[in-house]
Amino acid sequence: MDVIHKVVATLQTLLPGRSISIESMEQPLSQYAIDSMMFVSLVVALESEFGFDFDDDHLVVSAFSTVGSLAAYITENMAINEVSI
């Protein structure tokens, strides 16, 4: 499973009942009403899934405008940290 699929799956787990799919990649994260506590849960889940820690500058939901930008950040950091999925 690639990064975007894992991000979408994690969001679906944290936001049951919401329609989130690969086609949602460019939808604003704000449309999912993710508050700061939910975002922390999302970051913790993604850090565990992908094996790296988010930079402090990216620990706020406003750092990511879309699901795609979140997936791109993860992909970039996996490459930097040479983490494989």
N, C-alpha and C positions, 0 to 999 in steps of 0.2 A: 504494500500500500504506500502510495507516495505522500508527500508532505501535505498537500491540500486535502486529500481524502482523510488523513489523520486529524487535521485541524477541524474539518467539518464534523467528523465523528465525535470529537471532543466537545465541540459546541452543541451538538445534538444531545449528548449526555447531560451537559450542564443546563440546557434549555429545553427540557422535554415539552412536547406539544408545539414547538415552533418549527416551521418549515425552513430547513437549512440544507442546501445542496451545493454541488459544485457550481451550478449556475448562479448561486448567490455570491460567488467570489468577489464581484465588484459592488455588491450592495454595502452601504455604509453599516459599520458595526453599531452605530447609534440606533438603527431600526430594530435591533434586538433588545433594546432597553437594558444593556449591560451596565450595572452600577459598579462602583469601585470594589465592593466585596466580591461580587461575581467575577470581576476581572481578575482579582487576586487568585480565586479558585481556578480560573482558566489558565493563568500563568503557571501555577503550581502543577496542574495536570500536564500542560505542554512541556514544562521543564522535565518532568518525570518521563514523559513519552519520548522526548528527543535527546535527553541526556546532556543538557547544558543549561546554564543560568542566564536569564534575561539580564541585560545591562540595566543599571539603575534608571537610566534615562527612558527606558521603555517599560517601566512598571506602572504606567498609567494608560487607561484606555484611549486617551486622546492621542497617544503616540501612533495609533493605527487607525486609519480612516476606513479600511475595508477588510473583509476576510482575506482577500488576496494580499494586502499589504502585510498582514500578520504572517501569512504563509511565506511570503518573500523574505521577511525578517528571519524566520526560522531557517529557511533554506540557506540564506547567507551565513548565518552563524554556524550551521552544521558544516559548511564548507571551510569556514575559518577554523573551527575546532576539529575538523576531520571526523565528524560523527556520522556513522552510517545508520540508515533505518532498516 
